[in-house]
Amino acid sequence: MDENNDAIIIKSAETDEELCGRGYVHCTAWQEAYRGIVCDRWLDTMTVEATTARARKFPENTLVAKDKDKVVGFAVYSPSRDEDLPDAGEVDAIYVLSEYYGCKVGYRLMNEAISRLSEYDTVFVWVFEANERAIRFYHRYGFEFDGAKKQWTLGTPVDIVRMVKKINR
């Protein structure tokens, strides 16, 4: 890992190699971050091939964080998919490899995603309710719980909660 944060660039994903990097980070970051939150058996079925196929199928609005030629994080943003927050932006995904925790990669990805959602006064994320590390990150960034909650079944049921940030211009 390059300790010099300036060497890590944040950019739109433009090449197949960058989408493959997104797929690798997606699978690896889930397996690193979600043990004890999501069913281990379900996590063990995740493959880089499947997450790369998803990255290739949905390449739009993808940002990558690159340390030289290596993708070390990514974010995906979009207009809201939630019917009760129609005029908001959503950060659909934001993941960083654990070896880059503490290097401000997630913060820089979030800054760029929010800047790409500048037409919206509200931005939100969905987060696993038991993911204390991510919740701390979102709180530091200014997101707050709005009371919305859903349940996903990923081997076993897991609760996700919505966090919202009002954008001050």
N, C-alpha and C positions, 0 to 999 in steps of 0.2 A: 504494500500500500504506500502511496505517496503521501507523506505527512503534510506536504505543501498543498493546502486546499485550493490555491490559485491554479494548480495544475489540473484540477478537475473542472471540466467544462460542462455546462448545461445547454442542451440544444434539442431541436426537434429531431425525432428519429427519421432518417432519410434513406437508410440503406437496409438491405436484408441482413447484413451483419449486425446492425444495431437492433433490429427486431429480434434476431436470434439472441442477442445479449439481454434484451428485455425478457425473453422467455426463460433464459438461465436465471436471471435475478428473481423473476416471479416465483419459480419453483424453489430455488434455494432459500430465498427470504421467507417464504411460507414455512418451510421445514425448520428454519432457524428460529423464527419468531413465535410460531404458533404451537409448539409442543406444550402440552398441558392446557391448551385453550381449545384446540380442535382435536378430534379423535386421532390418535397416533396411526391407527390402521388406515384411516382416510388419507392422512398426510403421506404415508408410505406408498400410496398408490399414485401420487403425483409424479409426473415425469416432465423432464425438460422438453421432450418432444411435444407433449400435449400443450404446455404453456407457450412454446414457440409457435405452434400451429394457431393458437388463439391470438398471439401477437401479430402474426401475419394476416389473420382474418380481420382483425380490428386494429389497423395501424394508425388510424387517424388520431389526432390530438395526443400523441405520445411524445413525452420529453424523456431524454436519457441523460444520465450523468456519466461522463466518461473520464477515466483516469488513463491517460494516453489512449491506447486502443481498446481498453477493457470497459465494458458497460458495468457500472457498479451500483446503479440505482435507476429508477424510472418513475414517472408519474403519468397518469392519464386524466384528462379533464374533459368536461362536456357541459352542455346545458343540462339543467335539472331533469332527472327522470322521475322525480317524485311529484305526484299530482297535487299534493298539498303545498308544495313550494315551486310553483310553476315559473316564477321569474327570478330564479337563482342559478348560480353555477355550481357544479359539483366536481370535486376532486375524487374521481372514481377509484383511483389506486395510487398509492405512493409507497414504494419499497426501496430499501437500501440494504446491501449486503452487510452482515453484522460486523465484518472487519472494518467497515467505514463508519460505524456508529461513533458519534462524537466529533465528526469531521465537518459538520454543517451541511452535508450533502442533502439530507431531507429538507432542511430549512431552505436551501437554495432551490431545490425542486419545487417546494411549495410556493416560494416567491414567484418563480416563473409561471407556474400553473395559475396562480391568482392574477398575475399580470395579463395572462392570455384570456382570463375571464373578466376583464375590466368593464365590460358592459353591464355587469351585475352588481347590485348593492349587497347581495348576500351570497355567500359561498358555504357549502356544507360538505361533510364527509360522513361516511358510515364506518364504524369501528367495532370490533369485537368488544363486548362489555367487559370481558376479563383481560383485555390487552392493556394493562396498566402503563406500560412503557409508551405505547402510541397515544394513549389518552393524555399522559403528561406532556408529550410533544405538542399535541393539538391545543391543550390548555395554554402552554407557553406561547403558542402562536396566536392565541386570542379566540379560539373556538370554545363554545359552551354547549352543554347538553340542552336540547329543546324538548325532551320528553318523548320523542318518537323512538319506537323500538320494534324490531322484527326478530323473527327466528328463522335461521337457516338450518337445514339438516345436512351436515357434512360428516356422514358416518353416524353421528349422534347430534341431537339438537344443540345449537349454539346461538346465543343472543347477540344481536348487533344493535347499536344505539347510534342515533344521529347527533352530530355536533355541528353547530352553525356559527358562522362569523359574519358580522356586519362589516362591510368595507367602508372605511372613512376615506373620503376623497379630499 
